[in-house]
Amino acid sequence: MAQASALLNIMTGAARRAAGKLNRDFGEVENLQVSKKGPADFVSAADRKSEEILVRLLSESRPGYGFLLEEGGEIKGTDPSHRFIIDPLDGTTNFLHAIPHFAISIALERKGEIVAGVVYDPIRDEMFRAERFKGAFLNERRLEVSARTRLQDCVLATGIPHLGRPGHARFLKELHRIAPKVSSVRRFGSAALDLAWLAAGRYDGYWERDLALWDVAAGVLIAREAGAIVGDDSESDSKAAINPALIIAGNPNIQPFLKALLAETAAS
């Protein structure tokens, strides 16, 4: 197993500290103070507290770094080349409904490229982590995407547009084209974990539209470091690029098929 860098240890440590508060609040979801952020998109007291803990701990260790936060927006740092990209609770709706599937996502951007990422599932105590060009890991185990080659053997993950989001008709067209060709399609409600589970070989492919950078920055790096293709990785300089408006990811055998199916749907 590759030794994690000091920076990655800082990120994983911060995630574990913030998760302690999330786990306590998860047992008392009915008592949380909840305010609406938008239709079917809630932000909880636990969400805000997790973000506060992460910003405080990461700032103590890397005081010059900036932040891009789901709840707090952008915070400029004195070091313009580094920025943490954080989703303090990916899967908020699951959390508020006592569904035990959510994660903390932390990515580090250096000069516009994601170079380190952590996705932590506190319920299962699963720490997914990666550094660019150093591989991806789940706790102490190195990750590698699945080796399945036939769509009919594959389980795919996706996201469904919720209330207040556009694209319902387009999603149903995509699902209608893809679902009959695969073993199954799953929608679990956390983009960060969808990408981490792709890296672990639990899913063979994943697609979703209209996400934010904090939803996928860490997960994309982890998936790529485990051997996944995300978006158009055919060009060498595209390895650093992330387009959260449309994530199409999969093992190298399956991702081109998924990409083609989505392109066919768009053209029909």
N, C-alpha and C positions, 0 to 999 in steps of 0.2 A: 504494500500500500504506500502511495506517495504521501510524504509528510506535508500536512497543511502548512501554509505560510503563516507568519505572524498576523498578517492582515486578515486572512480567512478565519483564523482563530478568534480574532476580535469580532468578526461578523457573526460567527456561530455562537459565541458567548453572549452577544447582545440579543440574538434571537431566543436563546434559552431563557434569559432573564425576562424578556417581555412575555414569553410564553407562560411563565409562572403565573402572571396576573390573568392571562386569558383563561388558563385552566381553572382558576378559582372562580372567575366570573361565569364560565360555561356551566358550572353547576347551579348557577342562580340566574339563568337567563330571564326568567319572568320578572326579576327585580331590577333589571338594567334600565337606566334612563335612556330612552330611545327617541331620536328626532328624525324626521324625514329629510332625506337629502334629495330625493326625487322619487318619481313613481316606482314602487317596488324596489327601491335602492336605498337601504337604510344605513345609517351610521350610528354606532352605539358608543356608550361611555367606554366600553372595553376597547373598541377600535382606537379611540383618541388616546387612551392611556397607554396602549401598546406603542403607538407612534411616539408619544412623549418619552417613554423609556428608551426606545431605540435611538432617537435623536440625541438624548443626553449621553448615553453610553458611547455612541460612535463619535460624538463631538469631543468627549474627553480623551479618546484615543487618537483621533485624527482631527485636531481643532480647526484646521484650515479648510477642510473639505465642505463642499456645498451639499444640498439635499434637493431631491425632487420627491414630494410626498403626496400620497393620495388625498389626505385630509388637509395638510398644511400648505400645499402648493410648493413653490420653489423658494429655497433659501440660498442666497449667494454666499459662497465661501471666499476666504482670502486666497485660496489656491484654486484658480479658475480651471485647472486641468483635471480636477477630481470632483466627482459628485456621487453620493449614494442615492439610489433610486429605490424607494421603499413602499411596499404595500403592507401595512401593519396587521391586516386581517383580511386575507383573500378568501372569500367565502362567507361574507358577513351575513347574508340571508340564511345560509345553513346554520351559522352560529346562533342567530336569534331564534331559530326554530328548533334548537337543541339537536341538530343533525351533526354528528361528530366527523365533519369533513371540512377542514379549513386549514390555512397555513399562514405563516409569516414569510414574506419574500423580501430579500435584500440583494441588490446588485450594486456593484461599483463600476462606474463609468470613468475611464481615463482617456482624455483627449478624444471624446466622442465614441470610444469603443468600450463595450462591456468586457471587463477583464476578470471579474470574480462574481460569483453568485451563490446565494444560500436560499433554499426553500425548506422551511421547518414545519413539519406536521406534529404539533404538540400532543395530540391525542394518541398517536401511535409511537411517539418519540422517534420519528424518522427524520434525520437530518440529511437532506440532499445538498451537495456542495460541488462546486467546480471552480477551477481557475483556467483561464485561456491557455490552451496547448498543454495542459497538465492532467487532463482526464476528469471524469465525474465520479462521485462516490456517494453511496448511501451508508451513513454511519461509517463502518470500517471496510465496506465492500466496494470494489470498483464496479462501475456500471457499464453496461453495454446494451444497446438496443436489441430488440428481437431480430431473429433471422428469418422470419416468415416471408415467403415469396408470393403466396397466392392470396388475393383479396378475400376469397371465400373462407379462408382460415383466420382472418384478422378481426380483432376488436378495435374499433375506432372510438375516439372521444370527440365531443363537440360542445358548443355552447348554443343555447337557444335564446334569441332575442326576448327580453322580458318586457313587461308593461312599460310603456313610455319610450321604448327603443324602436327604431325602424327596422325593416328587413324581414318581417315575418313571412311574407309570401316567398321571398327569395330563399330563405332557409328551408321552407317546406319543399320547394323545388329541388334543392340540393339533397335533402334527406330522401326524397322520393327516388332520386337517381342513384344514390350511394347505398342506401340500406339494403336493397335486394341483392347487392353484389358482395356483401361482407357477412361475417359471422354474427356481428352485433354492433350496435352503436350505443354509447353511454353518454349521459349528461349528468355530471356530478357537482357542478357549480363552483369550481375553483380552477381557473386557468393555470395558476402556478403549479398546482398538483397534477393537472392533466399533463403538463410538459415534463414534470419530474417523473411521473409514472411511465410516460413514453420512454424516458431515459432508462428506466429500470426494466423495460421490456414487458410491462403489464399491459400497455396499449401498443398497437402497431402503427397507429397514425392518429392525427388530431387536426381539426380545422376549426377556426372561429374567426368572426369578423368584429370590427368596431370595439376593440379593446384599447386600453391605455398602456403606456410604456411600463408603468409600475406593475401591471398585471403579469407581464411576460418577460421582462428584462432578465431576471435571474433564471427563469425556467428555460428560456431559449438557449442560454449559454450551457446550462446543465445538459439539455438534450443534445446540443451539437457536440459537446465534449464526450458524450456517450455514443456518438456515431450517427445521430439523426441528421437528416436534411431538413432545413427549415427555410421556407420561401424558395428563392432561387439561389442556391449555393454553388451554381455552376461556375460563377466568376469568383476568382480568388479574393477580390476586395469586398465581395458581398458577405463574406463570413462575419464581418463586424456589424452588418446592417440588420436592423429589426424593423419590420413594418407591422405595427400592432393593428392597423386597419384590416389586415387579412393575414392570419397565421395558417400556413399549410405545412404540416410537419409529419415526419414518419421515418421509419427505417429506410435505408437506401433502396430497397426493393420496392417498397409500397408507396413512398411519397410521390414518385412520378405518376403512378396510376391515380392517386387521389387528386393530384394537381390537374391531371387531364380531365377527370370526371367533373371537377368544378368548372373548368374552362368550357366544357361541353354544355354544362347547365347554363352558364352565363350567355352562351351563344344561341341557346334554343329559345 
